[in-house]
Amino acid sequence: MVRTSFFTATTLDGFIADEDDSLFWLFKQEQRETDAPLAYDAFIADIGAVAMGRTTYDWLVDHLAERSEPWPYDMPAWVFSHREAEPHPGADLRFASGDVAAVHPEMVAAAAGKDLWVVGGGDLVGQFADAGLLDQVIVQIAPVTLGAGRPLLPRRLDLRLVETDRNAAFIAARYDVVGPLEA
Ligand SMILES: NC(=O)c1ccc[n+]([C@@H]2O[C@H](COP(=O)([O-])OP(=O)(O)OC[C@H]3O[C@@H](n4cnc5c(N)ncnc54)[C@H](OP(=O)(O)O)[C@@H]3O)[C@@H](O)[C@H]2O)c1
């Protein structure tokens, strides 16, 4: 079964970036092992297509330019945006707009049996959850709070804790998405 996952770092109080879209709070942390349980290496090995919102894409493009680094994903990537953009050199990019459920089958086909990663932001992940298309959430919780910023997942969802691990100063946790949170 093809799974659609949200894999991200977050602050303890549930923000994936600060109000200026900065990740300084993440990069100041002690280096994590990328080959630990629930860490990036094993996760990305099973991913066949990714999706991200426009803010995340713009942040990534600026970040790569600052560091003179190439596009990091080998697999096709969908960028959700209402605005045209130049595709990043070396990236297999498709721009999409509107209903994520209409795009999901294209992503599944392109992934050729592998899983899908919704990189963020939180509302885009929420759009997949609204459509019943979000299967799991894997978070790397940094030991910081921000008080405000870009929310992790601004929806009311019921999750089931499946697995945890400690990686340097981070708690990693994997959850299955059960469905909308009911009283
Ligand atoms: N901590 C981490 O590991 C991590 C992971 C991922 C992201 N981040 C950061 O978190 C922040 C997330 O930013 P964000 O909350 O603004 O979210 P975002 O999803 O990156 O961007 C939101 C924008 O995406 C476009 N969009 C979203 N859904 C759409 C749809 N269905 N159709 C068309 N366009 C759509 C809209 O842009 P337009 O209407 O303007 O085109 C919207 O304003 C960024 O700073 C990112 O770098 C951190």
The ligand as a MOL file (V3000), in Angstrom:
LIG
                    3D

  0  0  0     0  0            999 V3000
M  V30 BEGIN CTAB
M  V30 COUNTS 48 52 0 0 0
M  V30 BEGIN ATOM
M  V30 1 N 10.7540 22.1890 10.2670 0
M  V30 2 C 10.8230 21.6090 9.0860 0
M  V30 3 O 11.4570 20.5460 8.9160 0
M  V30 4 C 10.0540 22.2160 7.9370 0
M  V30 5 C 9.4830 21.3890 6.9770 0
M  V30 6 C 8.7460 21.9660 5.9560 0
M  V30 7 C 8.5910 23.3430 5.9030 0
M  V30 8 N 9.1840 24.1140 6.8290 0 CHG=1
M  V30 9 C 9.0130 25.5880 6.8100 0
M  V30 10 O 7.7200 25.8570 7.3020 0
M  V30 11 C 7.1800 27.0060 6.6320 0
M  V30 12 C 5.8600 26.6010 6.0190 0
M  V30 13 O 5.2730 27.6870 5.4290 0
M  V30 14 P 3.6880 27.8060 5.2320 0
M  V30 15 O 3.0070 27.4530 6.5090 0
M  V30 16 O 3.4600 29.1430 4.6190 0 CHG=-1
M  V30 17 O 3.2840 26.6610 4.2120 0
M  V30 18 P 3.6130 26.2070 2.7210 0
M  V30 19 O 2.6990 25.0630 2.5140 0
M  V30 20 O 5.0440 25.9690 2.5040 0
M  V30 21 O 3.1790 27.4250 1.7750 0
M  V30 22 C 1.8730 27.9160 1.7870 0
M  V30 23 C 1.5530 28.4280 0.3940 0
M  V30 24 O 1.4820 27.3300 -0.5300 0
M  V30 25 C 0.4970 27.6040 -1.5150 0
M  V30 26 N -0.5620 26.5970 -1.4150 0
M  V30 27 C -0.8540 25.7780 -0.3600 0
M  V30 28 N -1.8650 24.9580 -0.6840 0
M  V30 29 C -2.2100 25.2460 -1.9650 0
M  V30 30 C -3.1670 24.7110 -2.8670 0
M  V30 31 N -4.0010 23.7090 -2.5170 0
M  V30 32 N -3.2380 25.2350 -4.1110 0
M  V30 33 C -2.4020 26.2410 -4.4870 0
M  V30 34 N -1.4680 26.7850 -3.6860 0
M  V30 35 C -1.3780 26.2810 -2.4380 0
M  V30 36 C -0.0070 28.9940 -1.2330 0
M  V30 37 O 0.8910 29.8720 -1.8980 0
M  V30 38 P 0.5130 30.9920 -2.9910 0
M  V30 39 O -0.9880 31.1490 -2.9750 0
M  V30 40 O 1.2340 32.1910 -2.4970 0
M  V30 41 O 1.0440 30.5050 -4.2730 0
M  V30 42 C 0.2160 29.1240 0.2600 0
M  V30 43 O 0.2860 30.4560 0.7090 0
M  V30 44 C 8.2390 27.4440 5.6080 0
M  V30 45 O 9.0260 28.4550 6.1820 0
M  V30 46 C 9.0890 26.1960 5.4260 0
M  V30 47 O 10.4030 26.4740 5.0310 0
M  V30 48 C 9.8770 23.5790 7.8700 0
M  V30 END ATOM
M  V30 BEGIN BOND
M  V30 1 1 1 2
M  V30 2 2 2 3
M  V30 3 1 2 4
M  V30 4 1 4 5
M  V30 5 2 4 48
M  V30 6 2 5 6
M  V30 7 1 6 7
M  V30 8 2 7 8
M  V30 9 1 8 9
M  V30 10 1 8 48
M  V30 11 1 9 10
M  V30 12 1 9 46
M  V30 13 1 10 11
M  V30 14 1 11 12
M  V30 15 1 11 44
M  V30 16 1 12 13
M  V30 17 1 13 14
M  V30 18 2 14 15
M  V30 19 1 14 16
M  V30 20 1 14 17
M  V30 21 1 17 18
M  V30 22 2 18 19
M  V30 23 1 18 20
M  V30 24 1 18 21
M  V30 25 1 21 22
M  V30 26 1 22 23
M  V30 27 1 23 24
M  V30 28 1 23 42
M  V30 29 1 24 25
M  V30 30 1 25 26
M  V30 31 1 25 36
M  V30 32 1 26 27
M  V30 33 1 26 35
M  V30 34 2 27 28
M  V30 35 1 28 29
M  V30 36 1 29 30
M  V30 37 2 29 35
M  V30 38 1 30 31
M  V30 39 2 30 32
M  V30 40 1 32 33
M  V30 41 2 33 34
M  V30 42 1 34 35
M  V30 43 1 36 37
M  V30 44 1 36 42
M  V30 45 1 37 38
M  V30 46 2 38 39
M  V30 47 1 38 40
M  V30 48 1 38 41
M  V30 49 1 42 43
M  V30 50 1 44 45
M  V30 51 1 44 46
M  V30 52 1 46 47
M  V30 END BOND
M  V30 END CTAB
M  END
